[in-house]
Amino acid sequence: MPPKHTVAKPLTARWLLKQLTIVVSIAVAISLVLVAVFRQPPVLTLIYCAFISLGCTFSINVLRYGLAWLRRAALSRLGRVPRQPQDWTGWPGWPLMVLSLLLGTPTGYIFGVEMGNLVTGLQERNLTSVPWRSAVAVLVVSLVPGFIATVFLLSRHRLADAEAHAETLRRQAAETQLRLLESQLEPHMLFNTLANLRVLIGMDPERAQAMLDHLIAFLRATLSASRAERHTLKDEFARLQDYLALMQVRMGSRLRFVFELPPVLESLSVPPLLLQPLVENAIKHGLEPHVGGGTLTVRAGRDGECLLLDVEDDGAGFDPAARPAPGGGFGTTQVRERLSVACGDEAGLEVRRRDGGGTLARIRMPIPAMPSAATPSFAPPATPASRFTSN
């Protein structure tokens, strides 16, 4: 029996066409049997079978939807089922469905014969004008395709419902896993920042105070965004700007950063703090070990139907011959897992040596859907060229 809380599908043209195709298929199959076994005229047999099938289908569906509504209304009065339009699926249960078949089949048969007589000009005998034994035999034969069609449609409905339920569970599991990964990322970033702050307190208390002020502002601004399932690229770049302001207090002029975000991509949605681990890696492995520091570039672009997010630095880089690319640490592992959860196999992360020195980390993911309404943004107004540079 179908679940009690299944969302009813609207009566669309596609749905009606599908139902009509099933009815016509049944009519053609019955006509072929009658022509082959009883040598009935093919055209007249098809006409009458088509009208009888349409009549039976219409009568049975009116009865089953009506009985389903009455059943749910009665259960609602008893407090057993909430009366909600989205819960009404037109399935009254097998006892009432059998009643719908028993009442709808003779009604539809009578209607179909009369419509066939009207179209052909003949006067075929109806159930009301034949011996009762013949009428019973005709009804029994007519009930067989109706019962088969009911079982077939019910099986398809239950299969579709099971697939929809499984997809919902998969989506909920993916969202839960994404939340877990985000909860791992935030303390990781915070611990790194506090460790840097502890070192700076002993070396330069004034800069440590400035860094603490930036940290408070960063956490306050990030709190709302980090609790959302997704936010815009504009917000993502704003969070990175807050974080890099913290790092500039510690590194001074050794850290420079450039943001390149085309205005057409600002409203695209991505998981919050997606680029944060890559920026941390670029500073830790590329710019900090480099005597002169360097420039960190965060760039968004489009390649066909894919969104490209680059984090590159011109720092120390890595030597593939000495050690593998930084793809097995917490940061890159976290990014890959979050991409897998959010986009499956359609997204990926590539980390490679940058031409001219340094490292390039590139995220490739499907272009997400544009929001239907304006999304609140925490980012400062973008520059006309959507390029932000900090020296």
ABEGO torsion letter per residue (X at the ends): XBBABBBBBBBBAAAAAAAAAAAAAAAAAAAAAAAAAAGBBAAAAAAAAAAAAAAAAAAAAAAAAAAAAAAAAAAAAAGABBBBAAABAGBAEAAAAAAAAAAAAAAAAAAAAAAAAAAAGBBBBBAAABBAAAAAAAAAAAAAAAAAAAAAAAAAAAAAAAAAAAAAAAAAAAAAAAAAAAAAAAAAAAAAAAAAAAAAAAABAAAAAAAAAAAAAAAAAAAAAAABABBBAAAAAAAAAAAAAAAAAAAEAABBBBBBBBAAAAABBBBBGAAAAAAAAAAAAAAAABAAEEBBBBBBBBBEABBBBBBBBABAEBBAAABBBBAABAAAAAAAAAAAAAAEAABBBBBBBBBGEEBBBBBBBBBBBBBABBBBBABBBBBAAGBBBBX
